[in-house]
Amino acid sequence: MTHKKIVVLAGDGIGPEVTKCAREVLEVIGTISGQKFEFEDALIGHSAIEATGEPLPQATLDKCQQADAILLGAVGHPMYDNNPGAKVRPEQGLLKLRKSLELFANIRPIKLFDELLHSSSIKPEILQGVDILFFRELTSGIYFGTPRERSADGNSAIDTLAYTKEEVRRIAKKAFKAASQRNKKVCSVDKANVLETSRLWREVVTEVAKDYPEVTLTHMFVDNASMQLIRDPRQFDVVLTGNMFGDILTDEASQIAGSMGMLASASMGEQTSVYEPIHGSAPDIAGKGIANPLAAILSVALMLDLSLGMPNEARQVEQAVADVLSQGYRTVDIAEEGLTPEKQLNTEQMSEKVKEVLLKNKSVVNSQ
């Protein structure tokens, strides 16, 4: 069995804490399955700027291009938040990574564990059975368009929102293919009543839909979609949208799951993919040991399924997380009122519980 090379980009804030947990879970999967994983650490974000002056050093990019998969923590640091004039920023490293690896498809599952129905601020009867798969275009749109600049006098600024037909077509194909294997519904979200790029988007998505006659396509304006996600999230199966709209809507949808600390993501192109929790670097809780590692651990499940050819092991990780939650264990972000102290776990304790259950479940299978 060949070694699988995993590059770990711990990044900033709570990134090192949660990627450590995810890596350890992957090591347990290696022990159970016999698959050998080779881990290599590299710098990104603020930590990379501090060490090298660059948010994505060439050495990091070189390692990533040779990897079977990439595990990313988070990037960002508060010192840049109130300094709009900073020429080098941690987020530039993330954008460069996406562009360099052509990671044009960001996949974000929004699936609620029944045990967390009461952790969301939304009524449980609205949430029961929600299972949404977001496809967010990741390497174009307003985050990458040019010109992107401040005027010479500093009194105005411009960002450019641009898409080509091919950029829309390739992400649409991935969304329709996924929908054909699910509930056969795609909702394409745009702002075609206002934006020319959205009219192009809608035109191309409609063309792609003709190749998937078994999938029902609907279109929805982004402002309506943001309301419908809260009013009736069960209506959605696969949601397809552009870069900025996807960024905003998936953060909103995180509240369906009760916490950003529960949501994994995959950023995919045609080769190496990046797996990361959708939460940010959360500098306010970094180093306190209270970050929820489950989103990072569930990102490993996506990695096993989509990049490493180990779908059964992916299900084992997902089941272990579900079992730990069913036993009543919680981190602070998903803790219900009245939770007993022994059930509230810190970052490391939650990771340990998942690993324990993985090993226990494997032992039960082997004994049967």
C-alpha positions as CSV (number, residue, x, y, z in Angstrom):
1,M,0.0,0.0,0.0
2,T,1.4,3.4,-1.0
3,H,2.0,6.2,1.4
4,K,-0.5,9.1,1.2
5,K,1.2,12.5,1.6
6,I,-0.8,15.0,3.6
7,V,0.5,18.6,3.9
8,V,-0.7,20.3,7.1
9,L,-1.2,24.1,7.0
10,A,-2.0,24.8,10.6
11,G,-2.2,28.6,10.0
12,D,-3.2,31.1,12.6
13,G,-5.4,31.4,15.8
14,I,-7.1,28.1,16.6
15,G,-5.8,26.5,13.4
16,P,-2.9,24.7,15.0
17,E,-5.2,23.4,17.8
18,V,-7.9,21.9,15.5
19,T,-5.5,20.6,12.8
20,K,-3.6,18.7,15.5
21,C,-6.8,17.0,16.5
22,A,-7.8,16.2,12.9
23,R,-4.3,14.8,12.1
24,E,-4.5,12.5,15.2
25,V,-7.8,11.2,14.0
26,L,-6.3,10.5,10.6
27,E,-3.5,8.7,12.3
28,V,-6.0,6.5,14.1
29,I,-7.6,5.7,10.8
30,G,-4.2,4.7,9.5
31,T,-3.8,2.3,12.4
32,I,-7.2,0.8,11.8
33,S,-6.9,0.5,8.0
34,G,-3.2,-0.2,7.6
35,Q,-2.9,2.9,5.3
36,K,0.3,4.8,5.8
37,F,0.1,8.6,6.0
38,E,3.1,10.9,5.6
39,F,2.5,14.3,7.2
40,E,4.5,17.4,6.3
41,D,3.9,20.8,8.0
42,A,4.1,24.1,6.1
43,L,3.4,27.8,6.7
44,I,0.5,30.0,5.6
45,G,-1.1,33.2,6.7
46,H,0.1,35.4,9.6
47,S,2.5,32.8,10.8
48,A,4.1,32.6,7.4
49,I,4.4,36.4,7.2
50,E,6.1,36.5,10.6
51,A,8.6,33.8,9.5
52,T,9.2,34.7,5.9
53,G,7.5,38.0,5.0
54,E,5.1,36.2,2.7
55,P,1.6,34.9,3.4
56,L,2.2,31.8,1.1
57,P,5.9,31.1,0.7
58,Q,7.0,29.3,-2.4
59,A,8.3,26.4,-0.3
60,T,4.7,25.9,1.0
61,L,3.3,26.0,-2.5
62,D,5.8,23.5,-3.7
63,K,4.9,21.0,-0.9
64,C,1.2,21.5,-1.6
65,Q,1.6,20.7,-5.3
66,Q,3.2,17.4,-4.5
67,A,0.6,16.3,-1.9
68,D,-2.2,13.8,-2.1
69,A,-4.3,16.2,0.0
70,I,-4.0,19.3,2.1
71,L,-5.4,19.9,5.6
72,L,-5.8,23.6,6.4
73,G,-6.6,25.2,9.8
74,A,-7.4,28.9,9.4
75,V,-5.7,32.2,8.5
76,G,-6.1,35.6,9.9
77,H,-4.9,37.8,12.7
78,P,-6.5,40.8,14.5
79,M,-3.4,43.1,13.8
80,Y,-4.6,43.4,10.2
81,D,-8.3,44.0,10.9
82,N,-7.9,47.7,11.7
83,N,-5.1,48.3,9.3
84,P,-6.7,48.6,5.8
85,G,-3.5,49.9,4.4
86,A,-1.5,46.7,5.1
87,K,0.1,45.6,1.8
88,V,0.6,42.0,3.0
89,R,-2.3,40.2,4.7
90,P,-2.8,36.6,5.8
91,E,-5.8,36.1,3.6
92,Q,-3.7,36.8,0.5
93,G,-2.0,33.5,1.2
94,L,-5.3,31.6,1.1
95,L,-6.4,33.3,-2.1
96,K,-3.1,32.6,-3.8
97,L,-3.3,28.9,-2.7
98,R,-6.7,28.6,-4.2
99,K,-5.7,30.3,-7.5
100,S,-2.3,28.4,-7.8
101,L,-3.9,25.0,-7.3
102,E,-7.0,26.0,-9.4
103,L,-9.3,25.1,-6.5
104,F,-12.4,26.4,-8.3
105,A,-15.0,24.4,-6.4
106,N,-15.7,24.9,-2.7
107,I,-18.0,22.1,-1.3
108,R,-19.7,22.7,2.0
109,P,-22.1,20.1,3.4
110,I,-24.7,21.5,5.8
111,K,-26.1,18.4,7.6
112,L,-27.5,18.6,11.0
113,F,-26.7,15.9,13.6
114,D,-30.0,15.1,15.4
115,E,-28.3,15.5,18.8
116,L,-27.7,19.2,18.0
117,L,-31.2,20.2,17.0
118,H,-31.5,22.4,20.1
119,S,-28.0,23.9,19.6
120,S,-29.2,26.1,16.8
121,S,-31.2,29.4,17.4
122,I,-33.7,28.1,14.7
123,K,-36.7,26.0,15.8
124,P,-36.0,22.2,15.8
125,E,-39.1,21.5,13.7
126,I,-37.6,23.6,10.9
127,L,-34.2,22.0,11.1
128,Q,-35.1,18.3,11.2
129,G,-33.8,16.5,8.2
130,V,-31.8,19.3,6.7
131,D,-29.2,18.1,4.2
132,I,-27.7,20.8,1.9
133,L,-24.6,20.6,-0.2
134,F,-23.2,24.0,-1.3
135,F,-21.1,24.4,-4.4
136,R,-19.4,27.8,-4.2
137,E,-17.2,29.0,-7.1
138,L,-13.9,29.8,-5.5
139,T,-11.3,31.3,-7.9
140,S,-13.1,34.0,-9.7
141,G,-15.7,36.7,-9.0
142,I,-15.2,39.8,-7.0
143,Y,-12.4,38.4,-4.9
144,F,-10.1,38.0,-7.9
145,G,-11.3,40.5,-10.4
146,T,-9.2,43.4,-11.7
147,P,-8.9,46.3,-11.5
148,R,-8.9,46.2,-7.7
149,E,-7.5,49.5,-6.3
150,R,-7.9,52.7,-4.3
151,S,-7.9,56.0,-6.2
152,A,-4.8,58.2,-6.1
153,D,-6.5,60.7,-3.8
154,G,-7.8,57.9,-1.5
155,N,-11.4,59.0,-1.8
156,S,-12.7,56.1,-3.8
157,A,-12.0,52.4,-4.4
158,I,-13.0,49.8,-7.0
159,D,-13.3,46.0,-7.0
160,T,-14.3,44.2,-10.2
161,L,-16.8,41.3,-10.4
162,A,-16.1,39.2,-13.4
163,Y,-16.9,35.7,-14.7
164,T,-16.3,33.8,-17.9
165,K,-18.6,31.2,-19.3
166,E,-16.1,28.5,-18.7
167,E,-15.6,29.5,-15.0
168,V,-19.3,29.1,-14.5
169,R,-19.7,26.0,-16.6
170,R,-17.0,23.9,-14.7
171,I,-18.5,24.6,-11.2
172,A,-22.0,24.0,-12.5
173,K,-21.1,20.6,-13.9
174,K,-19.8,19.5,-10.5
175,A,-23.0,20.7,-8.8
176,F,-25.3,18.9,-11.2
177,K,-23.2,15.7,-11.0
178,A,-23.5,15.7,-7.2
179,A,-27.3,16.5,-7.4
180,S,-27.8,13.5,-9.8
181,Q,-26.5,11.3,-7.0
182,R,-28.6,13.0,-4.3
183,N,-32.2,14.3,-4.4
184,K,-31.8,15.6,-8.0
185,K,-32.4,19.3,-7.3
186,V,-30.1,22.3,-8.0
187,C,-30.9,25.8,-6.8
188,S,-28.7,28.3,-8.5
189,V,-28.3,31.5,-6.6
190,D,-27.5,34.8,-8.3
191,K,-28.6,38.5,-8.6
192,A,-29.6,38.4,-12.2
193,N,-32.1,41.3,-11.8
194,V,-29.2,43.6,-11.1
195,L,-25.9,42.2,-12.2
196,E,-24.7,41.4,-15.7
197,T,-22.4,38.7,-14.3
198,S,-25.4,37.0,-12.8
199,R,-27.2,37.1,-16.1
200,L,-24.2,35.3,-17.6
201,W,-24.2,32.9,-14.7
202,R,-27.9,32.1,-15.1
203,E,-27.5,31.6,-18.9
204,V,-24.6,29.1,-18.5
205,V,-26.2,27.2,-15.6
206,T,-29.4,26.8,-17.7
207,E,-27.3,25.4,-20.6
208,V,-25.5,22.9,-18.3
209,A,-28.8,21.7,-16.9
210,K,-29.8,20.4,-20.3
211,D,-27.1,17.7,-19.9
212,Y,-28.8,16.5,-16.6
213,P,-32.5,16.1,-17.5
214,E,-33.1,14.1,-14.3
215,V,-32.1,17.1,-12.2
216,T,-34.6,19.9,-11.5
217,L,-33.1,23.4,-11.8
218,T,-34.4,26.4,-10.0
219,H,-33.0,29.9,-9.8
220,M,-33.2,32.2,-6.8
221,F,-32.0,35.7,-6.1
222,V,-29.5,35.9,-3.3
223,D,-31.5,38.1,-1.0
224,N,-34.4,35.7,-1.2
225,A,-32.1,32.7,-0.7
226,S,-30.7,34.2,2.5
227,M,-34.3,34.4,3.8
228,Q,-35.3,31.0,2.6
229,L,-32.4,29.3,4.2
230,I,-33.8,30.3,7.6
231,R,-37.5,30.0,6.7
232,D,-37.4,26.6,5.1
233,P,-33.9,25.0,4.7
234,R,-35.4,21.6,3.9
235,Q,-36.4,22.9,0.4
236,F,-32.7,22.9,-0.7
237,D,-30.6,19.9,-1.9
238,V,-27.6,21.3,-3.9
239,V,-27.1,25.0,-3.9
240,L,-24.8,26.5,-6.6
241,T,-23.5,30.0,-6.4
242,G,-20.7,32.4,-7.0
243,N,-17.7,33.3,-4.8
244,M,-19.0,36.1,-2.6
245,F,-22.6,35.0,-2.4
246,G,-21.4,31.5,-1.4
247,D,-19.1,32.9,1.3
248,I,-22.0,34.8,2.9
249,L,-24.7,32.1,2.5
250,T,-22.6,29.3,3.9
251,D,-21.7,31.3,7.0
252,E,-25.4,31.9,7.4
253,A,-26.2,28.3,6.9
254,S,-23.7,27.4,9.7
255,Q,-26.3,28.4,12.1
256,I,-28.5,25.6,10.9
257,A,-25.9,23.2,12.3
258,G,-25.7,25.2,15.5
259,S,-22.1,26.3,15.2
260,M,-19.4,27.0,12.6
261,G,-17.4,24.6,14.7
262,M,-19.4,21.7,13.1
263,L,-18.9,22.4,9.4
264,A,-16.3,21.0,7.1
265,S,-15.4,22.0,3.6
266,A,-13.4,20.8,0.6
267,S,-11.8,23.1,-2.0
268,M,-11.3,21.1,-5.2
269,G,-10.0,21.5,-8.7
270,E,-8.7,18.8,-11.0
271,Q,-5.7,17.7,-8.8
272,T,-4.8,18.3,-5.2
273,S,-7.6,19.4,-2.9
274,V,-7.7,21.4,0.4
275,Y,-9.8,20.4,3.3
276,E,-10.6,22.8,6.1
277,P,-13.2,23.8,8.7
278,I,-15.3,26.8,7.5
279,H,-14.6,28.8,10.7
280,G,-12.0,31.5,10.9
281,S,-8.9,31.8,13.1
282,A,-11.0,32.9,16.1
283,P,-8.2,34.8,17.8
284,D,-10.4,35.6,20.8
285,I,-10.3,31.9,21.9
286,A,-6.9,30.9,20.5
287,G,-4.8,29.1,23.1
288,K,-7.7,28.6,25.5
289,G,-8.3,25.0,24.5
290,I,-12.1,25.6,23.9
291,A,-12.2,25.5,20.1
292,N,-14.5,22.8,18.6
293,P,-12.3,20.4,16.6
294,L,-15.2,18.5,15.1
295,A,-15.3,20.7,11.9
296,A,-11.6,19.9,11.3
297,I,-12.2,16.2,12.0
298,L,-15.2,16.1,9.7
299,S,-13.0,17.8,7.0
300,V,-10.7,14.7,7.4
301,A,-13.8,12.5,6.6
302,L,-14.3,14.5,3.4
303,M,-10.6,14.1,2.6
304,L,-10.8,10.3,3.1
305,D,-13.9,10.2,0.8
306,L,-13.0,12.6,-2.0
307,S,-9.2,12.5,-2.3
308,L,-7.8,9.4,-0.6
309,G,-10.2,6.7,-2.0
310,M,-11.3,5.6,1.5
311,P,-15.1,6.1,1.6
312,N,-15.7,3.4,4.3
313,E,-13.2,5.1,6.6
314,A,-14.9,8.4,6.0
315,R,-18.1,7.0,7.2
316,Q,-16.3,5.6,10.3
317,V,-15.2,9.1,11.2
318,E,-18.6,10.6,10.7
319,Q,-20.2,7.8,12.7
320,A,-17.7,8.3,15.5
321,V,-18.6,12.0,15.7
322,A,-22.3,11.2,15.8
323,D,-21.7,8.6,18.5
324,V,-19.8,11.1,20.7
325,L,-22.5,13.6,20.3
326,S,-25.2,11.0,21.1
327,Q,-23.4,10.3,24.3
328,G,-24.0,13.9,25.3
329,Y,-20.4,15.3,25.0
330,R,-20.1,18.9,23.9
331,T,-17.6,21.7,23.4
332,V,-18.7,25.1,24.7
333,D,-20.0,26.4,21.4
334,I,-22.6,23.6,21.1
335,A,-23.3,23.1,24.8
336,E,-27.0,23.1,25.9
337,E,-28.1,24.9,29.1
338,G,-27.8,22.6,32.1
339,L,-25.0,20.5,30.6
340,T,-23.2,18.7,33.4
341,P,-19.5,19.5,33.8
342,E,-18.3,16.0,32.9
343,K,-20.0,16.3,29.5
344,Q,-18.5,19.6,28.5
345,L,-15.1,19.0,26.9
346,N,-12.2,21.1,25.8
347,T,-10.6,20.7,22.4
348,E,-8.2,17.9,23.2
349,Q,-10.9,16.0,25.2
350,M,-13.3,16.1,22.3
351,S,-10.7,14.8,20.0
352,E,-9.8,12.0,22.4
353,K,-13.4,10.9,22.6
354,V,-13.7,10.6,18.8
355,K,-10.5,8.6,18.7
356,E,-11.7,6.3,21.5
357,V,-15.0,5.7,19.7
358,L,-13.2,5.0,16.4
359,L,-11.1,2.3,18.0
360,K,-14.0,0.9,20.0
361,N,-16.2,0.6,16.9
362,K,-13.4,-1.1,15.0
363,S,-13.0,-3.6,17.8
364,V,-16.7,-4.3,17.8
365,V,-16.7,-5.0,14.0
366,N,-13.6,-7.3,14.3
367,S,-15.3,-9.3,17.1
368,Q,-18.4,-10.0,15.0
